[in-house]
């Protein structure tokens, strides 16, 4: 195939068929460009989604789960997973395929991803019994994949910061960290005796029930779906670390504490009801009631900050928490979805209290928690990572 023909082929697949493309892209006699059988299948797969409203095309997904399942299988054959996920999301939005997610055959054919999990969690209350097991399997696959990706970085970052935060320079013999002690005293190496004189001992620190308390407070409004999925996984990972005591609290106009379900992040996600109103003040009030060690507590509010309750009281409560010593952080989003929509006025008010507000990707979250545990200025840390702190000078 010549370079010019290949370019025409690509443009033909991008623009679709019919007379409007100007390429003579039909497959019949006299065409300027002949599509192979595989190209026609690819063209039908694209046309089924992006030309579905064009009645001159023969494509279209129709309303049956088997037909959509076959279409999804074609997508997976022709395109990489990242592209399939985008096209799935487009299909659900453009062609109103939400109802077909109630079909087990459809759910078994989809490419699982975070956005699809958010959709399934939104629908779980109205999903028929025959589809619930298939839907839970989709959620489980995404959660397992995310856990594999995020668990080790989170453990490493948090554990390392806890060790540094609790360094003890007058350790008992059983608490000496010999590796750190040798490194600290290398300048005192005596070559003739082949030894290091340890002028300063470094210890692991006294063992306690937990060194930090972490509260993840999650906004359940529909716009926060991806953030809630990631936060549920992170909550379960953090809960598995004995050095921190982790609570997960979700809210709309009501508040639910899901901390008892943290041994299984799928149970956490199924305890979430996406959609509804937003009462941040009520959520912060509950968090305030469960915080027993303010100066050892990190409160991460994951919300777009659009308050449907008493905003004045909410801001006063946030200030009270901050003044008590709680390390309060506002994440406008915990996702890869790009720049979030958020309440700029509340973000500015938080900035005046030294409560940083910024969006964070899942890959940044372990380092964020490490910085918070060390007691670093999280706003400064976020700026160094290129995460725009909203409401302050950088926002």
Buried (B, 14 or more C-beta within 10 A) or exposed (E): EEEEEEEBBEBBBEBBBEEEBEBBBBBEEEEEBBBEEEBBBBBBBBBBBBBBEBEEBEBBBEEEBEBBBBBBEBBBEBBEEEEBBBBBBEBBEBBEBEEBBBBBBBBEBBBBBBBBBBBBBBBBEEBEEEBBEBBBBBBBBBBBBBBEEBBEBBBEBBBEBBBEBBEBEEBEEEBBBEEBBBEBBEEEEEEEEEEBEBEEBBBBBEEEEBBBBBBBBBBBBBBBBBBBBBBBBBBBBBBBBEBBBBBBBBBBEBBBBBBEBBEEBBBBBBBBBBBBBBBBBBBBBBBBEEBEEBEBBBBBBBBBBBBBBBBEBBBEBBBEBBEEEBBBBBBBBBBEBEEBEBBEEBBBBBBEBEBBBBBBBBEBBBBBBBBBBBEBEBBEBBBEBEBBBBBBEBB
